[in-house]
Amino acid sequence: MDIAWFRKKKTPRTPVEGKLSKVPEGLWVKCNGCKQIIYQQEVVRNSNVCPKCNYHFRLTAKERLTSLLDNGIYQELDSEIYSIDPLKFRDHKNYKDRLRDYKERTGLNEAIITARGTMGGFPIILCVMEYRFMGGSMGSAVGEKVTLAIERCLDESVPLLIVSCSGGARMQEGTLSLMQMAKISAALGRLHEKGIPFLSILTDPTTGGVTASFAMLGDLNIAEPRALIGFAGPRVIQQTIRETLPEGFQRSEFLMEKGMLDLIVERSEMKDTLIRCLRFMVNENLPRRSTEPGRLQP
């Protein structure tokens, strides 16, 4: 018996204005680790770490600076240095246009911020890479800013900290970007000879020419949990060696197990850990800056 004749057709309801309220944009965030939808303020209160699975969200360079330095105060250095287009490079877009777009998008001139500040009262020079600017790639300007930071550490006898978050050398500058690897490594060699500490903090991701140069040359190499660290990507390596890679390959825990890292530190504990390292590595007899500007601390 056909009873379809009395079935009512369902018509989609249109929302009535004033009855349904819009969810404000940015109120919720999806975790890339556990794929859960989380209240964003809860993530922010937890140092931008997922409270459910401990996934470490990326921080901007400015957020990293304020979280690490005393009172979040720093003096930016060499902000007038930025990349140009020496090779007149073009793929489907001019390199010059890309640079302009990223400057507008991030409010920065380059993929790194170098700054002077204090950490636990210790004066330091800090370099923080910005992944939002062309994937934190290292071009001539990034290499120059890092080298100038190292030279300031040599002149002032203060420790150097570099927070890496990068896809590697910038292909749009060709050999000029690759030269920065040797340039920075040579400057770090002089820093090592003078006995000035260099702490390298590796975050997700740290890859390519950055990993192959200064990121792995620290007196202490410290990483955040589950950070992707490597030179070439896992897929490229697997195709090259024609072997199945172990689980967790190129993550900080795997590198720690193989002796390539010294510490893996939770973001909430990073500043305190770095201060303890500086206290151990820096001569306590030298005068230290107070957190208050213009004062010295014995």
Secondary structure, 3 states (H helix, E strand, C coil): CCCHHHCCCCCCCCCCCCCCCCCCCCCEEECCCCCCEEEHHHHHHCCCECCCCCCECCCCHHHHHHHHCHHHCCEEECCCCCCCCCCCCECCCEHHHHHHHHHHHHCCCCCEEEEEEEECCEEEEEEEECCCCHHHCECHHHHHHHHHHHHHHHHHCCCEEEEEEECCECHHHCHHHHHHHHHHHHHHHHHHHCCCCEEEEEEEEECHHHHCCHHHCCCEEEECCCCEECCCCHHHHHHHHCCCCCCCCCEHHHHHHCCCCCEECCHHHHHHHHHHHHHHHCCCCCCEECCCCCCEEC
